[in-house]
Amino acid sequence: MVELKEQEVGQFVAQDFRTAAVFSEYGVDFCCRGGRPLEVVCEKNGIDIDEIIEKLNIAVSKENNTSIDYKSWPLDLLVVYIEKTHHKFVQTKIPVLHTFLAKLCKVHGERHPELLEVNTEFLNVSNELLQHMEKEEQILFPQIKRMVKNEEEKTEMQRAHFGTVKNPISMMEHEHDNAGEIFRTIARLTNNYTPPADACSTYEVAFSMLDEFEKDLHLHIHLENNILFPGALKLEQKLA
């Protein structure tokens, strides 16, 4: 049995999403960089491993268990959930944030030039995310749904034109890493989404929305990298 210190960060969150709050407290990326063992993460970031393990144990032992057990969901249900919840969230929030950030640059850009870089970074990541989600919905997700149906009906799996699902999954994970890196830059430029003293209400709302966007993206990527993608690879291997 793998000891807690040797367990990958992403697996903690995959088993119980309440642990995500602990990792967020320590600034640990559990989605894009979820494949690192806890002891490696702690050593690199100067975190007391006994302290964080204690907090992780407390997080999962709370009596009021409101954590959703995503790992128990069928893969096709998880796909629909990701599309209807997280893809929809991204598609809805992007145009609003584009409008707010453009206004901030026009009104406050001279006094706060970092806004211009924030706007550029968000324009880049939003365009990439929209293309990314379209590829998932048109290429990878339909194949996962077909494989689930093959398993349920005990029928032969038809190979997709891209070959194994490992191919699009590798691309999606690479794009997740890039999105995560861009948002780390945005968080740094905005002092972790802290508005300056002279911020107007639009400024405050825009930063709050960026913070919300990043938090949703963390869960979005976590569900795919740590649960959906490994499950799809195992299913494909089983059907083959």
C-alpha positions in Angstrom: 0.0 0.0 0.0 1.3 3.4 -0.9 2.2 5.6 2.1 0.5 9.0 2.2 3.8 10.8 1.7 4.4 8.8 -1.5 0.9 9.3 -2.8 0.4 11.7 -5.7 -1.2 15.0 -4.9 -3.9 14.6 -7.6 -4.9 11.2 -6.1 -5.7 12.8 -2.7 -8.1 15.2 -4.4 -9.5 12.5 -6.7 -10.3 10.4 -3.6 -11.8 13.3 -1.6 -12.2 16.8 -3.0 -12.2 18.3 0.5 -8.4 17.9 0.4 -8.3 20.5 -2.4 -8.8 23.3 0.2 -5.7 22.2 2.1 -3.5 22.1 -1.1 -4.8 25.5 -2.1 -3.9 26.9 1.4 -0.3 25.8 0.7 -0.3 27.0 -2.9 0.1 23.5 -4.2 -1.2 22.8 -7.8 -3.3 19.6 -7.5 -4.7 19.7 -11.1 -2.1 20.4 -13.8 0.8 19.2 -11.5 -1.2 16.6 -9.7 1.1 13.7 -10.7 3.8 14.6 -8.1 4.2 12.6 -4.9 3.4 14.6 -1.7 6.9 14.3 -0.3 8.4 15.7 -3.5 6.0 18.7 -3.4 6.7 19.4 0.3 10.4 19.2 -0.2 10.4 21.5 -3.2 8.1 24.1 -1.5 9.5 23.9 2.0 6.3 22.5 3.5 6.2 20.5 6.7 5.0 17.1 5.5 3.7 16.0 8.9 1.7 19.3 9.2 0.0 19.0 5.8 -0.8 15.3 6.3 -2.4 16.2 9.6 -4.5 18.8 7.9 -5.4 16.4 5.1 -6.6 13.9 7.6 -8.7 16.5 9.4 -10.2 17.6 6.1 -11.5 14.1 5.2 -12.6 13.2 8.7 -15.2 16.0 9.1 -18.6 14.7 10.1 -20.4 16.8 7.5 -19.3 15.0 4.4 -20.4 17.1 1.5 -17.7 16.0 -0.9 -18.9 14.6 -4.2 -17.4 11.1 -5.0 -16.7 11.8 -8.7 -14.6 8.6 -8.9 -17.7 6.6 -8.5 -19.5 8.2 -11.5 -19.7 6.4 -14.8 -17.3 8.0 -17.3 -20.1 9.1 -19.7 -21.9 10.8 -16.8 -18.7 12.6 -15.8 -18.2 13.7 -19.4 -21.7 15.2 -19.5 -21.2 16.9 -16.1 -17.9 18.5 -17.3 -19.6 19.8 -20.5 -22.7 21.1 -18.8 -21.0 22.6 -15.7 -17.4 23.6 -16.4 -17.4 24.0 -20.2 -20.6 26.1 -19.9 -19.1 28.2 -17.1 -16.0 29.0 -19.2 -18.2 29.9 -22.3 -20.4 32.1 -20.2 -17.7 34.0 -18.2 -15.2 34.7 -21.0 -17.2 37.4 -22.8 -18.1 39.2 -19.6 -14.4 39.2 -18.5 -13.3 40.4 -21.9 -15.6 43.4 -21.5 -14.5 44.2 -17.9 -10.8 43.8 -18.6 -11.0 46.0 -21.8 -12.7 48.7 -19.7 -10.1 48.5 -16.9 -7.3 48.9 -19.4 -8.9 51.9 -20.9 -9.7 53.6 -17.6 -6.9 52.4 -15.3 -4.2 51.1 -17.7 -2.0 54.2 -17.5 -1.8 54.0 -13.6 -1.7 50.2 -13.6 0.1 49.0 -16.7 0.0 45.4 -15.3 -3.7 45.4 -16.4 -2.6 45.4 -20.0 -0.6 42.3 -19.5 -3.4 40.7 -17.6 -5.7 41.4 -20.4 -3.3 40.0 -23.0 -2.8 36.8 -20.9 -6.5 36.3 -20.5 -7.3 36.9 -24.1 -4.7 34.2 -25.0 -5.9 31.6 -22.4 -9.6 32.2 -23.2 -9.0 31.6 -26.9 -7.0 28.5 -26.2 -9.7 27.2 -23.8 -12.5 27.6 -26.2 -10.6 25.7 -28.9 -9.5 23.1 -26.3 -13.1 22.4 -25.2 -14.3 22.1 -28.7 -11.7 19.4 -29.4 -12.8 17.6 -26.3 -16.4 17.8 -27.2 -15.9 16.8 -30.9 -13.1 14.3 -30.6 -12.2 12.8 -27.2 -15.5 12.9 -25.3 -17.6 11.1 -28.0 -15.0 8.3 -28.1 -15.2 7.9 -24.3 -19.0 7.7 -24.5 -18.7 5.1 -27.3 -16.3 3.0 -25.1 -18.8 3.1 -22.2 -21.5 1.9 -24.5 -19.3 -0.9 -25.8 -18.7 -2.0 -22.3 -22.3 -1.9 -21.3 -23.5 -3.7 -24.5 -20.5 -6.0 -24.6 -19.7 -5.0 -28.2 -16.4 -4.6 -30.0 -14.7 -1.3 -29.6 -14.2 0.6 -32.9 -10.8 2.3 -33.1 -11.0 6.1 -33.6 -9.2 7.9 -36.4 -6.7 9.2 -33.9 -5.8 5.7 -32.7 -5.6 5.2 -28.9 -7.3 7.8 -26.6 -3.8 8.3 -25.2 -3.1 10.6 -28.1 -5.8 13.2 -27.6 -5.4 12.9 -23.8 -1.7 13.8 -24.1 -2.6 16.8 -26.1 -5.4 17.9 -23.6 -3.0 17.5 -20.6 -0.4 19.6 -22.4 -3.0 22.3 -23.0 -4.1 22.1 -19.4 -0.5 22.7 -18.3 -0.4 25.8 -20.5 -3.7 27.2 -19.1 -2.5 26.6 -15.6 0.8 28.4 -16.3 -1.0 31.4 -17.7 -3.3 31.7 -14.7 -0.3 31.5 -12.4 1.0 34.5 -14.3 -2.3 36.3 -14.0 -2.4 35.6 -10.2 1.1 37.0 -9.8 0.3 40.2 -11.9 -2.9 40.8 -9.8 -1.3 40.1 -6.4 -3.6 37.0 -6.1 -6.6 39.0 -7.3 -6.2 41.8 -4.8 -7.6 45.1 -6.1 -5.4 48.2 -5.5 -6.6 51.0 -3.1 -7.9 53.1 -6.0 -9.9 50.3 -7.5 -13.4 51.0 -8.7 -16.3 48.5 -8.4 -15.7 47.2 -11.9 -12.0 46.6 -10.9 -13.1 44.6 -7.9 -15.7 42.6 -9.7 -13.3 41.8 -12.5 -10.6 40.5 -10.1 -13.2 38.5 -8.2 -14.4 36.9 -11.4 -10.8 36.1 -12.4 -10.3 34.4 -9.1 -13.6 32.5 -9.5 -12.6 31.5 -13.0 -9.2 30.1 -11.9 -10.8 28.1 -9.0 -13.4 26.6 -11.4 -10.6 25.8 -13.9 -8.7 23.9 -11.1 -11.6 21.7 -10.5 -12.3 21.3 -14.2 -8.8 20.2 -14.9 -8.6 18.0 -11.8 -11.7 16.1 -12.9 -10.2 15.4 -16.3 -6.5 14.8 -15.5 -7.0 12.8 -12.3 -10.3 11.0 -12.9 -11.7 11.0 -16.4 -8.5 10.5 -18.4 -7.1 7.7 -16.3 -10.5 6.0 -16.3 -10.7 6.3 -20.1 -7.2 4.8 -20.5 -8.1 1.9 -18.3 -11.4 1.3 -20.1 -9.7 1.3 -23.5 -7.2 -1.2 -22.3 -10.0 -3.4 -20.9 -11.9 -3.3 -24.1 -8.9 -4.0 -26.2 
